[in-house]
Amino acid sequence: MAEVITMPRLSDTMTEGKVAKWHKKVGDKVKEGDILAEIETDKAVQDFESEVEGTLLYVGVEEGNAATVDSVLAIIGNEGEDISGLTGGAAAPATTSEEKKEEPKAETPAAPEQASAEVPAGVEVITMPRLSDTMTEGKVAKWHKNVGDTVKEGDLLAEIETDKAVQDFESEFNGVLLKQGVEEGGAAPVDSVLAIIGPAGTDVSGVGTTKSATLSSEKPAEQKTEAKAEEKAAPVVSSSSTDRVAISPLAKKMAQDKGVDINSIQGSGENGRIVKKDIENYQPSAKPAASAPSASPAAQVALSFVQGEDTETPNSQVRNVIAKRLSESKFTAPHYYLMVEINMDKAIEARKEINSLPDTKISFNDMIIKATAVALRKHPQVNSSWAGDKIIHRGNINIGVAVAIPDGLVVPVLKNTDQMNYTQISAAVKDMASRAKSKGLKANEMEGSTFSISNLGMFGIETFTSIINQPNSAILSVGAIIEKPVVKNGQIVVGNIMKLSLACDHRVVDGATGAQFLQTLKTYLENPLTLLL
């Protein structure tokens, strides 16, 4: 009996999915575990595997098109089986190309759909992708292809600046770049026309004109890109990404749970396939900082004082989102603050002993992250989130570590931090901090935190308070270690004191709960050996 396969919900914010590529065509045999298609969600492109065996009888969404979650994606059954009763009304939810042509223009406001009626044969309209769950528009930080350049599938088209990071955007099609819908340095809303690829010489002057991108000047985008192409005499050298990573389904699930970047792993299986033991044996290592992409307009402004002269710096996407998110957090979550002093004498001694080991170098920040993760195990209420009519108690401990970058602040996340040792934490933090400053972090590396830490101690700041990083319910602020007089056994001696401040969302974390968490954390830091118990 035929099985109807529906568009899966592959992320908590996903409402529709786009079929980036079909790996099976109608009439092909399908086995359980075979990759049916690559589905592009609001966060990433993911392989979608079949859970049933049979013959692919029907494809409900064409390659390159989108469909809402739970609409018909495919039908698998016995060869020659009559499925007319399943396709008669089932395919309606999928936004296939035939349906788009039949729908009146007034009801299809999205830029790609408006342009579809005017698209010549063989031409593909590339739209601004949604590269993070909070992204509403993207800025083209750099074009890697000019109008007239030949483009191959997998070639790097452009670098897109989102609200979280700058990410490479690759072409899914072969052809010639006929039009750039957004000039370098300009921004455009998600789903508006980014580029048009097709056969050389094709007239696309009427394609995509119904949706204008928010460019940095008033000249039409096409005129600007043509002028820019004339100015550049030297050809742009394109870079190609590698093929899709070969990985077993079990290893892929383990990598997702552990937050491991599969692109950084050399597989030991057949033909370099990544298998279970590769994930189990994976050790993150600090990587040298990649060469930084072109600086944003904000970073190019010289921040120097000139008497009597006012200057302006345009906000980057990152800065705009920081302002929005922190304002929402401060004005919606009822913050309160708890502070405690930690005697770091034993932690200093423990760090010296650990760093005396070969090839080992950890920081006080690494020790604080580890102690915090273990303390969260004992106080799960602090590892929770407010969700309107309920509180979500997170099943994993994922600590976000605030990192300062030229455009503001980002919070890369250490997944399953409580299961990491000092060396793993140290390597992961160095790697992520380095890539954050060169804008090399991926969107999924900054999502999913359950608790956050901000450390300004290296700047000599003794104490400060932070704004909670939503949807977390608390954030720990770490000050500098200061030598000062303390009383020990009735005697005044010199001690090494560090102040911690915990900002809590009172809707989730009561005062007593927050205080108990800090007391546990204090115990771990003042007696580092207790972390081994």
Secondary structure, 3 states (H helix, E strand, C coil): CCEEEECCCCCCCCCEEEEEEECCCCCCEECCCCEEEEEECCCCEEEEECCCCEEEEEECCCCCCEEECCCEEEEEECCCCCCHHHHHHHCCCEECHHHHHHCCHHHCCCHHHHHHCCCCCCCEEEECCCCCCCCCEEEEEEECCCCCCEECCCEEEEEEECCCCEEEEECCCCEEEEEECCCCCCEEECCCEEEEEECCCCCCCCCCCCCCCECCCCCCHHHHHHHHHHHCCCCCCCCECCCCCCECHHHHHHHHHHCCCHHHCCCCCHHHCECHHHHHCCCCCCCCCCCCCCCCHHHHCCCCCCCCCCCCCCCCHHHHHHHHHHHHHHHHCCEEEEEEEEECHHHHHHHHHHHCCCCCCCCHHHHHHHHHHHHHHHCHHHHEEECCCCEEECCCCCEEECEEECCEEECCEECCHHHCCHHHHHHHHHHHHHHHHCCCCCHHHHCCCCEEEEECHHHCCCCCCCCCCCCCCEEEEEEEEEEEEEEECCEEEEEEEEEEEEEEECCCCCHHHHHHHHHHHHHHHHCHHHHHC
